[in-house]
Amino acid sequence: MSELLYAIVGHDVPDSLPLRRELRPRHLDHLRALQDEGRLIAAGPRPAVDAIDPDAAGYAGSVVIAAFDNIDDARAWADADPYMLGGVFERVDVFPFVRALPA
């Protein structure tokens, strides 16, 4: 894999759960495109409470770690995410990420 890794951290708006549920299929399709290209390392939601299933508490955001050619490409991918376009995320932070383990 020649691309660099980036951590993409989405921060949900308050009471995002109904929007998340509505937009989840499109969000997952956006992620699957990265997976199909072999660029997705990990992805998942950040529960708003200390639980695997936060139920009505919902989610505080999401984290994606994936390979991109550069930070601008990573930001463009994040900006095109249905959660960002649909108003689930109030903002998305993109950081370079160096995987130390597993090697």
Backbone atoms as SQL, in Angstrom:
CREATE TABLE atoms (id INTEGER PRIMARY KEY, chain TEXT, resi INTEGER, resn TEXT, atom TEXT, x REAL, y REAL, z REAL);
INSERT INTO atoms VALUES
  (1, 'A', 1, 'MET', 'N', 0.857, -1.177, 0.000),
  (2, 'A', 1, 'MET', 'CA', 0.000, 0.000, 0.000),
  (3, 'A', 1, 'MET', 'C', 0.897, 1.232, 0.000),
  (4, 'A', 2, 'SER', 'N', 0.859, 2.016, -1.070),
  (5, 'A', 2, 'SER', 'CA', 1.738, 3.164, -1.192),
  (6, 'A', 2, 'SER', 'C', 1.137, 4.433, -0.599),
  (7, 'A', 3, 'GLU', 'N', -0.168, 4.439, -0.399),
  (8, 'A', 3, 'GLU', 'CA', -0.807, 5.625, 0.137),
  (9, 'A', 3, 'GLU', 'C', -0.502, 5.781, 1.625),
  (10, 'A', 4, 'LEU', 'N', -0.678, 6.998, 2.096),
  (11, 'A', 4, 'LEU', 'CA', -0.558, 7.282, 3.520),
  (12, 'A', 4, 'LEU', 'C', -1.870, 6.962, 4.211),
  (13, 'A', 5, 'LEU', 'N', -1.809, 6.756, 5.512),
  (14, 'A', 5, 'LEU', 'CA', -3.016, 6.517, 6.287),
  (15, 'A', 5, 'LEU', 'C', -3.487, 7.811, 6.935),
  (16, 'A', 6, 'TYR', 'N', -4.807, 7.915, 7.064),
  (17, 'A', 6, 'TYR', 'CA', -5.422, 9.079, 7.702),
  (18, 'A', 6, 'TYR', 'C', -6.525, 8.607, 8.631),
  (19, 'A', 7, 'ALA', 'N', -6.627, 9.286, 9.779),
  (20, 'A', 7, 'ALA', 'CA', -7.733, 9.075, 10.705),
  (21, 'A', 7, 'ALA', 'C', -8.750, 10.179, 10.431),
  (22, 'A', 8, 'ILE', 'N', -9.960, 9.768, 10.169),
  (23, 'A', 8, 'ILE', 'CA', -11.058, 10.700, 9.893),
  (24, 'A', 8, 'ILE', 'C', -12.030, 10.573, 11.059),
  (25, 'A', 9, 'VAL', 'N', -12.210, 11.669, 11.797),
  (26, 'A', 9, 'VAL', 'CA', -13.031, 11.648, 13.005),
  (27, 'A', 9, 'VAL', 'C', -14.221, 12.581, 12.809),
  (28, 'A', 10, 'GLY', 'N', -15.399, 11.976, 12.697),
  (29, 'A', 10, 'GLY', 'CA', -16.626, 12.752, 12.561),
  (30, 'A', 10, 'GLY', 'C', -17.236, 13.019, 13.921),
  (31, 'A', 11, 'HIS', 'N', -17.739, 14.230, 14.113),
  (32, 'A', 11, 'HIS', 'CA', -18.360, 14.649, 15.364),
  (33, 'A', 11, 'HIS', 'C', -19.836, 14.926, 15.091),
  (34, 'A', 12, 'ASP', 'N', -20.702, 14.145, 15.738),
  (35, 'A', 12, 'ASP', 'CA', -22.147, 14.252, 15.497),
  (36, 'A', 12, 'ASP', 'C', -22.748, 15.542, 16.063),
  (37, 'A', 13, 'VAL', 'N', -23.797, 15.997, 15.400),
  (38, 'A', 13, 'VAL', 'CA', -24.642, 17.049, 15.952),
  (39, 'A', 13, 'VAL', 'C', -25.441, 16.442, 17.108),
  (40, 'A', 14, 'PRO', 'N', -25.987, 17.254, 17.998),
  (41, 'A', 14, 'PRO', 'CA', -26.852, 16.696, 19.052),
  (42, 'A', 14, 'PRO', 'C', -28.057, 15.972, 18.444),
  (43, 'A', 15, 'ASP', 'N', -28.469, 14.910, 19.099),
  (44, 'A', 15, 'ASP', 'CA', -29.652, 14.143, 18.697),
  (45, 'A', 15, 'ASP', 'C', -29.577, 13.667, 17.245),
  (46, 'A', 16, 'SER', 'N', -28.434, 13.137, 16.871),
  (47, 'A', 16, 'SER', 'CA', -28.194, 12.713, 15.490),
  (48, 'A', 16, 'SER', 'C', -28.789, 11.354, 15.140),
  (49, 'A', 17, 'LEU', 'N', -29.246, 10.602, 16.132),
  (50, 'A', 17, 'LEU', 'CA', -29.636, 9.207, 15.898),
  (51, 'A', 17, 'LEU', 'C', -30.667, 9.023, 14.782),
  (52, 'A', 18, 'PRO', 'N', -31.751, 9.807, 14.710),
  (53, 'A', 18, 'PRO', 'CA', -32.694, 9.606, 13.594),
  (54, 'A', 18, 'PRO', 'C', -32.047, 9.817, 12.216),
  (55, 'A', 19, 'LEU', 'N', -31.213, 10.839, 12.105),
  (56, 'A', 19, 'LEU', 'CA', -30.522, 11.085, 10.830),
  (57, 'A', 19, 'LEU', 'C', -29.538, 9.966, 10.516),
  (58, 'A', 20, 'ARG', 'N', -28.822, 9.502, 11.535),
  (59, 'A', 20, 'ARG', 'CA', -27.888, 8.387, 11.336),
  (60, 'A', 20, 'ARG', 'C', -28.610, 7.177, 10.773),
  (61, 'A', 21, 'ARG', 'N', -29.731, 6.845, 11.375),
  (62, 'A', 21, 'ARG', 'CA', -30.483, 5.670, 10.916),
  (63, 'A', 21, 'ARG', 'C', -30.919, 5.839, 9.464),
  (64, 'A', 22, 'GLU', 'N', -31.369, 7.016, 9.119),
  (65, 'A', 22, 'GLU', 'CA', -31.838, 7.287, 7.755),
  (66, 'A', 22, 'GLU', 'C', -30.705, 7.195, 6.734),
  (67, 'A', 23, 'LEU', 'N', -29.547, 7.740, 7.075),
  (68, 'A', 23, 'LEU', 'CA', -28.445, 7.856, 6.121),
  (69, 'A', 23, 'LEU', 'C', -27.438, 6.697, 6.179),
  (70, 'A', 24, 'ARG', 'N', -27.618, 5.788, 7.135),
  (71, 'A', 24, 'ARG', 'CA', -26.642, 4.717, 7.332),
  (72, 'A', 24, 'ARG', 'C', -26.390, 3.874, 6.077),
  (73, 'A', 25, 'PRO', 'N', -27.405, 3.450, 5.328),
  (74, 'A', 25, 'PRO', 'CA', -27.100, 2.649, 4.128),
  (75, 'A', 25, 'PRO', 'C', -26.182, 3.380, 3.142),
  (76, 'A', 26, 'ARG', 'N', -26.401, 4.668, 2.939),
  (77, 'A', 26, 'ARG', 'CA', -25.550, 5.430, 2.012),
  (78, 'A', 26, 'ARG', 'C', -24.149, 5.627, 2.586),
  (79, 'A', 27, 'HIS', 'N', -24.087, 5.860, 3.906),
  (80, 'A', 27, 'HIS', 'CA', -22.786, 5.996, 4.579),
  (81, 'A', 27, 'HIS', 'C', -21.985, 4.701, 4.426),
  (82, 'A', 28, 'LEU', 'N', -22.629, 3.553, 4.647),
  (83, 'A', 28, 'LEU', 'CA', -21.938, 2.266, 4.510),
  (84, 'A', 28, 'LEU', 'C', -21.495, 2.017, 3.074),
  (85, 'A', 29, 'ASP', 'N', -22.286, 2.413, 2.094),
  (86, 'A', 29, 'ASP', 'CA', -21.870, 2.291, 0.691),
  (87, 'A', 29, 'ASP', 'C', -20.607, 3.116, 0.429),
  (88, 'A', 30, 'HIS', 'N', -20.549, 4.303, 1.016),
  (89, 'A', 30, 'HIS', 'CA', -19.377, 5.178, 0.867),
  (90, 'A', 30, 'HIS', 'C', -18.143, 4.485, 1.457),
  (91, 'A', 31, 'LEU', 'N', -18.299, 3.837, 2.596),
  (92, 'A', 31, 'LEU', 'CA', -17.200, 3.104, 3.215),
  (93, 'A', 31, 'LEU', 'C', -16.830, 1.856, 2.416),
  (94, 'A', 32, 'ARG', 'N', -17.833, 1.162, 1.895),
  (95, 'A', 32, 'ARG', 'CA', -17.560, -0.065, 1.135),
  (96, 'A', 32, 'ARG', 'C', -16.728, 0.219, -0.116),
  (97, 'A', 33, 'ALA', 'N', -16.881, 1.386, -0.685),
  (98, 'A', 33, 'ALA', 'CA', -16.056, 1.737, -1.839),
  (99, 'A', 33, 'ALA', 'C', -14.572, 1.729, -1.447),
  (100, 'A', 34, 'LEU', 'N', -14.254, 2.271, -0.281),
  (101, 'A', 34, 'LEU', 'CA', -12.865, 2.218, 0.210),
  (102, 'A', 34, 'LEU', 'C', -12.443, 0.774, 0.462),
  (103, 'A', 35, 'GLN', 'N', -13.338, 0.006, 1.064),
  (104, 'A', 35, 'GLN', 'CA', -13.032, -1.388, 1.357),
  (105, 'A', 35, 'GLN', 'C', -12.773, -2.167, 0.066),
  (106, 'A', 36, 'ASP', 'N', -13.606, -1.965, -0.929),
  (107, 'A', 36, 'ASP', 'CA', -13.451, -2.667, -2.204),
  (108, 'A', 36, 'ASP', 'C', -12.137, -2.318, -2.884),
  (109, 'A', 37, 'GLU', 'N', -11.629, -1.121, -2.629),
  (110, 'A', 37, 'GLU', 'CA', -10.347, -0.683, -3.194),
  (111, 'A', 37, 'GLU', 'C', -9.162, -1.118, -2.335),
  (112, 'A', 38, 'GLY', 'N', -9.429, -1.791, -1.208),
  (113, 'A', 38, 'GLY', 'CA', -8.362, -2.242, -0.324),
  (114, 'A', 38, 'GLY', 'C', -7.734, -1.134, 0.497),
  (115, 'A', 39, 'ARG', 'N', -8.454, -0.023, 0.684),
  (116, 'A', 39, 'ARG', 'CA', -7.883, 1.136, 1.386),
  (117, 'A', 39, 'ARG', 'C', -8.431, 1.333, 2.793),
  (118, 'A', 40, 'LEU', 'N', -9.464, 0.603, 3.176),
  (119, 'A', 40, 'LEU', 'CA', -10.084, 0.782, 4.482),
  (120, 'A', 40, 'LEU', 'C', -9.381, -0.094, 5.517),
  (121, 'A', 41, 'ILE', 'N', -8.892, 0.525, 6.582),
  (122, 'A', 41, 'ILE', 'CA', -8.226, -0.194, 7.665),
  (123, 'A', 41, 'ILE', 'C', -9.225, -0.508, 8.768),
  (124, 'A', 42, 'ALA', 'N', -10.017, 0.484, 9.166),
  (125, 'A', 42, 'ALA', 'CA', -11.008, 0.310, 10.227),
  (126, 'A', 42, 'ALA', 'C', -12.036, 1.425, 10.121),
  (127, 'A', 43, 'ALA', 'N', -13.256, 1.127, 10.565),
  (128, 'A', 43, 'ALA', 'CA', -14.310, 2.145, 10.587),
  (129, 'A', 43, 'ALA', 'C', -15.361, 1.741, 11.603),
  (130, 'A', 44, 'GLY', 'N', -15.919, 2.731, 12.283),
  (131, 'A', 44, 'GLY', 'CA', -16.991, 2.432, 13.216),
  (132, 'A', 44, 'GLY', 'C', -17.464, 3.676, 13.948),
  (133, 'A', 45, 'PRO', 'N', -18.614, 3.535, 14.601),
  (134, 'A', 45, 'PRO', 'CA', -19.185, 4.655, 15.337),
  (135, 'A', 45, 'PRO', 'C', -18.538, 4.806, 16.718),
  (136, 'A', 46, 'ARG', 'N', -18.704, 6.003, 17.284),
  (137, 'A', 46, 'ARG', 'CA', -18.269, 6.293, 18.655),
  (138, 'A', 46, 'ARG', 'C', -19.526, 6.438, 19.504),
  (139, 'A', 47, 'PRO', 'N', -19.881, 5.407, 20.300),
  (140, 'A', 47, 'PRO', 'CA', -21.077, 5.509, 21.132),
  (141, 'A', 47, 'PRO', 'C', -20.988, 6.701, 22.090),
  (142, 'A', 48, 'ALA', 'N', -22.129, 7.302, 22.355),
  (143, 'A', 48, 'ALA', 'CA', -22.186, 8.451, 23.258),
  (144, 'A', 48, 'ALA', 'C', -22.061, 8.033, 24.724),
  (145, 'A', 49, 'VAL', 'N', -22.224, 6.735, 24.988),
  (146, 'A', 49, 'VAL', 'CA', -22.081, 6.185, 26.337),
  (147, 'A', 49, 'VAL', 'C', -21.166, 4.967, 26.267),
  (148, 'A', 50, 'ASP', 'N', -20.748, 4.496, 27.409),
  (149, 'A', 50, 'ASP', 'CA', -19.815, 3.374, 27.489),
  (150, 'A', 50, 'ASP', 'C', -20.557, 2.050, 27.279),
  (151, 'A', 51, 'ALA', 'N', -20.911, 1.787, 26.020),
  (152, 'A', 51, 'ALA', 'CA', -21.654, 0.579, 25.683),
  (153, 'A', 51, 'ALA', 'C', -21.498, 0.276, 24.204),
  (154, 'A', 52, 'ILE', 'N', -21.515, -1.009, 23.862),
  (155, 'A', 52, 'ILE', 'CA', -21.458, -1.390, 22.451),
  (156, 'A', 52, 'ILE', 'C', -22.724, -0.937, 21.736),
  (157, 'A', 53, 'ASP', 'N', -23.870, -1.118, 22.384),
  (158, 'A', 53, 'ASP', 'CA', -25.138, -0.648, 21.834),
  (159, 'A', 53, 'ASP', 'C', -25.657, 0.474, 22.729),
  (160, 'A', 54, 'PRO', 'N', -25.491, 1.729, 22.299),
  (161, 'A', 54, 'PRO', 'CA', -25.866, 2.849, 23.156),
  (162, 'A', 54, 'PRO', 'C', -27.368, 3.111, 23.218),
  (163, 'A', 55, 'ASP', 'N', -28.143, 2.362, 22.437),
  (164, 'A', 55, 'ASP', 'CA', -29.593, 2.507, 22.422),
  (165, 'A', 55, 'ASP', 'C', -29.956, 3.976, 22.173),
  (166, 'A', 56, 'ALA', 'N', -30.855, 4.537, 22.943),
  (167, 'A', 56, 'ALA', 'CA', -31.351, 5.897, 22.710),
  (168, 'A', 56, 'ALA', 'C', -30.295, 6.973, 22.934),
  (169, 'A', 57, 'ALA', 'N', -29.193, 6.638, 23.655),
  (170, 'A', 57, 'ALA', 'CA', -28.130, 7.627, 23.869),
  (171, 'A', 57, 'ALA', 'C', -27.460, 8.011, 22.558),
  (172, 'A', 58, 'GLY', 'N', -27.478, 7.097, 21.606),
  (173, 'A', 58, 'GLY', 'CA', -26.947, 7.392, 20.285),
  (174, 'A', 58, 'GLY', 'C', -25.426, 7.417, 20.225),
  (175, 'A', 59, 'TYR', 'N', -24.936, 8.196, 19.299),
  (176, 'A', 59, 'TYR', 'CA', -23.515, 8.210, 18.991),
  (177, 'A', 59, 'TYR', 'C', -22.957, 9.626, 19.045),
  (178, 'A', 60, 'ALA', 'N', -21.672, 9.700, 19.406),
  (179, 'A', 60, 'ALA', 'CA', -20.975, 10.979, 19.460),
  (180, 'A', 60, 'ALA', 'C', -20.279, 11.284, 18.141),
  (181, 'A', 61, 'GLY', 'N', -20.117, 10.258, 17.305),
  (182, 'A', 61, 'GLY', 'CA', -19.422, 10.450, 16.037),
  (183, 'A', 61, 'GLY', 'C', -18.974, 9.129, 15.458),
  (184, 'A', 62, 'SER', 'N', -17.984, 9.212, 14.572),
  (185, 'A', 62, 'SER', 'CA', -17.450, 8.034, 13.899),
  (186, 'A', 62, 'SER', 'C', -15.958, 8.204, 13.685),
  (187, 'A', 63, 'VAL', 'N', -15.263, 7.071, 13.516),
  (188, 'A', 63, 'VAL', 'CA', -13.833, 7.077, 13.201),
  (189, 'A', 63, 'VAL', 'C', -13.611, 6.177, 11.991),
  (190, 'A', 64, 'VAL', 'N', -12.841, 6.674, 11.046),
  (191, 'A', 64, 'VAL', 'CA', -12.433, 5.903, 9.872),
  (192, 'A', 64, 'VAL', 'C', -10.922, 6.017, 9.762),
  (193, 'A', 65, 'ILE', 'N', -10.250, 4.913, 9.556),
  (194, 'A', 65, 'ILE', 'CA', -8.820, 4.921, 9.242),
  (195, 'A', 65, 'ILE', 'C', -8.687, 4.280, 7.876),
  (196, 'A', 66, 'ALA', 'N', -8.120, 5.047, 6.950),
  (197, 'A', 66, 'ALA', 'CA', -8.048, 4.586, 5.565),
  (198, 'A', 66, 'ALA', 'C', -6.838, 5.190, 4.862),
  (199, 'A', 67, 'ALA', 'N', -6.489, 4.586, 3.738),
  (200, 'A', 67, 'ALA', 'CA', -5.355, 5.040, 2.936),
  (201, 'A', 67, 'ALA', 'C', -5.823, 5.997, 1.841),
  (202, 'A', 68, 'PHE', 'N', -5.092, 7.076, 1.696),
  (203, 'A', 68, 'PHE', 'CA', -5.326, 8.067, 0.642),
  (204, 'A', 68, 'PHE', 'C', -3.972, 8.541, 0.131),
  (205, 'A', 69, 'ASP', 'N', -3.944, 9.137, -1.044),
  (206, 'A', 69, 'ASP', 'CA', -2.688, 9.651, -1.594),
  (207, 'A', 69, 'ASP', 'C', -2.166, 10.837, -0.799),
  (208, 'A', 70, 'ASN', 'N', -3.088, 11.643, -0.236),
  (209, 'A', 70, 'ASN', 'CA', -2.678, 12.830, 0.518),
  (210, 'A', 70, 'ASN', 'C', -3.849, 13.305, 1.373),
  (211, 'A', 71, 'ILE', 'N', -3.575, 14.267, 2.233),
  (212, 'A', 71, 'ILE', 'CA', -4.594, 14.741, 3.162),
  (213, 'A', 71, 'ILE', 'C', -5.748, 15.436, 2.437),
  (214, 'A', 72, 'ASP', 'N', -5.465, 16.082, 1.323),
  (215, 'A', 72, 'ASP', 'CA', -6.547, 16.729, 0.570),
  (216, 'A', 72, 'ASP', 'C', -7.536, 15.697, 0.036),
  (217, 'A', 73, 'ASP', 'N', -7.031, 14.556, -0.436),
  (218, 'A', 73, 'ASP', 'CA', -7.913, 13.485, -0.903),
  (219, 'A', 73, 'ASP', 'C', -8.727, 12.905, 0.258),
  (220, 'A', 74, 'ALA', 'N', -8.090, 12.770, 1.420),
  (221, 'A', 74, 'ALA', 'CA', -8.802, 12.265, 2.599),
  (222, 'A', 74, 'ALA', 'C', -9.908, 13.228, 3.010),
  (223, 'A', 75, 'ARG', 'N', -9.613, 14.525, 2.998),
  (224, 'A', 75, 'ARG', 'CA', -10.629, 15.525, 3.349),
  (225, 'A', 75, 'ARG', 'C', -11.767, 15.536, 2.330),
  (226, 'A', 76, 'ALA', 'N', -11.435, 15.402, 1.058),
  (227, 'A', 76, 'ALA', 'CA', -12.474, 15.386, 0.018),
  (228, 'A', 76, 'ALA', 'C', -13.383, 14.171, 0.201),
  (229, 'A', 77, 'TRP', 'N', -12.803, 13.017, 0.525),
  (230, 'A', 77, 'TRP', 'CA', -13.616, 11.828, 0.771),
  (231, 'A', 77, 'TRP', 'C', -14.529, 12.067, 1.973),
  (232, 'A', 78, 'ALA', 'N', -13.976, 12.622, 3.037),
  (233, 'A', 78, 'ALA', 'CA', -14.765, 12.890, 4.250),
  (234, 'A', 78, 'ALA', 'C', -15.888, 13.891, 3.968),
  (235, 'A', 79, 'ASP', 'N', -15.606, 14.912, 3.189),
  (236, 'A', 79, 'ASP', 'CA', -16.621, 15.925, 2.857),
  (237, 'A', 79, 'ASP', 'C', -17.754, 15.340, 2.020),
  (238, 'A', 80, 'ALA', 'N', -17.470, 14.262, 1.281),
  (239, 'A', 80, 'ALA', 'CA', -18.479, 13.630, 0.431),
  (240, 'A', 80, 'ALA', 'C', -19.253, 12.523, 1.158),
  (241, 'A', 81, 'ASP', 'N', -18.907, 12.261, 2.411),
  (242, 'A', 81, 'ASP', 'CA', -19.606, 11.226, 3.176),
  (243, 'A', 81, 'ASP', 'C', -21.062, 11.638, 3.379),
  (244, 'A', 82, 'PRO', 'N', -22.003, 10.729, 3.168),
  (245, 'A', 82, 'PRO', 'CA', -23.415, 11.052, 3.386),
  (246, 'A', 82, 'PRO', 'C', -23.727, 11.575, 4.789),
  (247, 'A', 83, 'TYR', 'N', -22.975, 11.146, 5.792),
  (248, 'A', 83, 'TYR', 'CA', -23.199, 11.691, 7.135),
  (249, 'A', 83, 'TYR', 'C', -22.833, 13.169, 7.205),
  (250, 'A', 84, 'MET', 'N', -21.806, 13.572, 6.478),
  (251, 'A', 84, 'MET', 'CA', -21.429, 14.992, 6.444),
  (252, 'A', 84, 'MET', 'C', -22.430, 15.774, 5.600),
  (253, 'A', 85, 'LEU', 'N', -22.731, 15.273, 4.428),
  (254, 'A', 85, 'LEU', 'CA', -23.659, 15.965, 3.528),
  (255, 'A', 85, 'LEU', 'C', -25.071, 16.041, 4.102),
  (256, 'A', 86, 'GLY', 'N', -25.462, 15.018, 4.862),
  (257, 'A', 86, 'GLY', 'CA', -26.822, 14.945, 5.382),
  (258, 'A', 86, 'GLY', 'C', -27.033, 15.581, 6.739),
  (259, 'A', 87, 'GLY', 'N', -25.960, 16.106, 7.344),
  (260, 'A', 87, 'GLY', 'CA', -26.113, 16.816, 8.601),
  (261, 'A', 87, 'GLY', 'C', -25.939, 15.988, 9.861),
  (262, 'A', 88, 'VAL', 'N', -25.472, 14.751, 9.766),
  (263, 'A', 88, 'VAL', 'CA', -25.177, 13.962, 10.964),
  (264, 'A', 88, 'VAL', 'C', -23.952, 14.535, 11.670),
  (265, 'A', 89, 'PHE', 'N', -22.920, 14.857, 10.905),
  (266, 'A', 89, 'PHE', 'CA', -21.692, 15.413, 11.465),
  (267, 'A', 89, 'PHE', 'C', -21.771, 16.930, 11.499),
  (268, 'A', 90, 'GLU', 'N', -21.374, 17.510, 12.639),
  (269, 'A', 90, 'GLU', 'CA', -21.229, 18.958, 12.694),
  (270, 'A', 90, 'GLU', 'C', -19.868, 19.366, 12.151),
  (271, 'A', 91, 'ARG', 'N', -18.901, 18.458, 12.285),
  (272, 'A', 91, 'ARG', 'CA', -17.577, 18.697, 11.704),
  (273, 'A', 91, 'ARG', 'C', -16.849, 17.368, 11.580),
  (274, 'A', 92, 'VAL', 'N', -15.827, 17.369, 10.741),
  (275, 'A', 92, 'VAL', 'CA', -14.975, 16.205, 10.563),
  (276, 'A', 92, 'VAL', 'C', -13.532, 16.668, 10.635),
  (277, 'A', 93, 'ASP', 'N', -12.742, 15.992, 11.465),
  (278, 'A', 93, 'ASP', 'CA', -11.311, 16.262, 11.549),
  (279, 'A', 93, 'ASP', 'C', -10.567, 15.158, 10.805),
  (280, 'A', 94, 'VAL', 'N', -9.512, 15.541, 10.087),
  (281, 'A', 94, 'VAL', 'CA', -8.708, 14.578, 9.332),
  (282, 'A', 94, 'VAL', 'C', -7.256, 14.743, 9.763),
  (283, 'A', 95, 'PHE', 'N', -6.644, 13.619, 10.175),
  (284, 'A', 95, 'PHE', 'CA', -5.276, 13.638, 10.673),
  (285, 'A', 95, 'PHE', 'C', -4.447, 12.568, 9.970),
  (286, 'A', 96, 'PRO', 'N', -3.164, 12.864, 9.678),
  (287, 'A', 96, 'PRO', 'CA', -2.281, 11.783, 9.248),
  (288, 'A', 96, 'PRO', 'C', -2.194, 10.750, 10.370),
  (289, 'A', 97, 'PHE', 'N', -2.065, 9.490, 10.000),
  (290, 'A', 97, 'PHE', 'CA', -2.044, 8.399, 10.971),
  (291, 'A', 97, 'PHE', 'C', -0.939, 7.433, 10.580),
  (292, 'A', 98, 'VAL', 'N', -0.111, 7.056, 11.547),
  (293, 'A', 98, 'VAL', 'CA', 0.949, 6.081, 11.323),
  (294, 'A', 98, 'VAL', 'C', 0.606, 4.838, 12.141),
  (295, 'A', 99, 'ARG', 'N', 0.388, 3.730, 11.458),
  (296, 'A', 99, 'ARG', 'CA', 0.081, 2.472, 12.145),
  (297, 'A', 99, 'ARG', 'C', 1.371, 1.854, 12.631),
  (298, 'A', 100, 'ALA', 'N', 1.493, 1.707, 13.943),
  (299, 'A', 100, 'ALA', 'CA', 2.659, 1.060, 14.526),
  (300, 'A', 100, 'ALA', 'C', 2.399, -0.432, 14.714),
  (301, 'A', 101, 'LEU', 'N', 1.189, -0.779, 15.169),
  (302, 'A', 101, 'LEU', 'CA', 0.815, -2.166, 15.391),
  (303, 'A', 101, 'LEU', 'C', -0.641, -2.356, 15.007),
  (304, 'A', 102, 'PRO', 'N', -1.091, -3.475, 14.567),
  (305, 'A', 102, 'PRO', 'CA', -0.218, -4.589, 14.220),
  (306, 'A', 102, 'PRO', 'C', 0.614, -4.280, 12.987),
  (307, 'A', 103, 'ALA', 'N', 1.779, -4.839, 12.960),
  (308, 'A', 103, 'ALA', 'CA', 2.735, -4.576, 11.866),
  (309, 'A', 103, 'ALA', 'C', 2.317, -5.304, 10.614);
